[in-house]
């Protein structure tokens, strides 16, 4: 499961299928589309429907 930043900057939970996993990388086989924005940081504070402020990575 991942948190996707959906329409109107709301968090959506989304199930994903995982493929190959290493210590540095995980391949996601399905559940995401090109251009999807993911939530990162303190994920314990996120839940479905929460509004977020979008910041670009430095």
N, C-alpha and C positions, 0 to 999 in steps of 0.2 A: 504494500500500500504506500502511496505517495500523496503529498498534498500539492494540488495544482491550483494556481491562482487563476480563477475563472473570470467570468463576466462581472463587471462592476467591482473588480478587485476583491471578490469573495473567495474564500478557501473552499475547495471541493476535495473530498477524499476520493482517490481513484485506485482501484485494484490494478496491479501490473503483474505480468508473468516474467519471472527472472530466468536468465540463461546462465552463461559462464560467469563465475565469480572468482575474483582474486582479492588480495589484500588492498589493492588500489582501485579496482574497477568492477562494476557489475553491469552486465549486458541486460537491457530490458527488451524483451521480445514483443510484448504487446501491452496496450493500455495507455500509451502516450502517442501524441502526434507531433510532427515537426512544428516548432514554434511554441509549444506548451511552456508555460513558466512555472517553475517549481518553488515551493516554499523551502527555505533553508534557515539555519540558525537554531534557536531554542524552540524546537518543534513541540515540546510539551505544552506550550501556550496556544497552539493552533488547534482548531476543531472546525468541522464543517459549518459553513455559513458565516464564519468570522470575516469581517472586513480587514484588509491589510493595506499598508502604505507600500507602494512598489518603489524600490531603490535599485538602480543599476549597479552592477558590480564595479569596483574600482579598477 
